[in-house]
């Protein structure tokens, strides 16, 4: 669905606004590739010079923080019973709900901060924080710090990569692109494997409590 051509077309047309919208929607529980859009837009800004990277990073951070707070409100209002009933339609399975309760019970605000950088948690962490009745001021502080750092790290990092690709061009740029693709594939494989391990661990721990 999200082909390279489609993403590039969206980035060229909507720019920073697209990044903010995707980050906000993903944070409320909608499974969208916000991180991919952020990286693609930042690389485009670096290679084309047509977008302000500061605007891209600001839009990503603002969208992430806004969306997470909406997700928090939804999770706090609906609670675990509703998430158990309807969450599966959005990928929030019973196993992931158990994992969420396990992580929040042991790590609290750290999960909100770190969840912004983990594909497994990014889409659902705000819903789980609300359902776990985490205090909103603590959630807001951790969420804002994670959102700003996430947007800055991926945004400015990808922008620098775009500048480098533009500068070197030729065979070296091709090698750099292939290395980036390999890194993404390895990262996805690791996260899927680690998710299964975390879910198994959480189920054992919750059963013992």
C-alpha positions, 0 to 999 in steps of 0.5 A: 500500500505504502509504495515508495512512489506513493510516499514521495508523492504525498511528501512533495504535495503536503510536506510538514503537514503530512508528517504532523497528521500521520504522527497524530493519527498513529499516536491515537491508535491508527496503524500508519507509517508515521516514522517512515513518512518523517524519515522520507520527508526529512530526506526529501528536505535534505536532497531537494532543499524545498522544505525546512527541516525545522518545520518538518521536525516541529510538525512531527513533534507537535503531531505526536504530542497531540495525538498521544494526548488524544489517545490517552483520553480515549484509553482513560475514557473507555478503559480496558474492557472496551479495549479488550472488546474492540482493540483487536480490530486495530491490532491491539490484541489481548496479548498486547494488552497484557503486555501493556499492563505488564510494562506499565506496572513495572516501568510507568512513565519510562514506557511512555518515553521509550514507547515513542521509539519502539514500533510495537508500542508507539501506536498503542502506548497512549491508549494503554497509559490512559487505560492504566489510569496513569496520572496525566501530568506524568504522562504529558511530561514523558510524552512531550520529552519522547515526542520531541526527541523522536522527531529531532533524532529521526528528522535531523538524522534523515536530513543529514543523510539526504544532504550526504546522498546529494553531495556524494551521488553515484555508486557511493550513494547507491551503497548507502541506500542499500545499507539503509534498506538492510538496516530497516529489514534487520530492525523490523525482524528484531522488533517482531522477534522481541515482541513475541519474547516480551509478550511471553514474558508478560503473560508468565508474569501476570499469571504468577501475580 
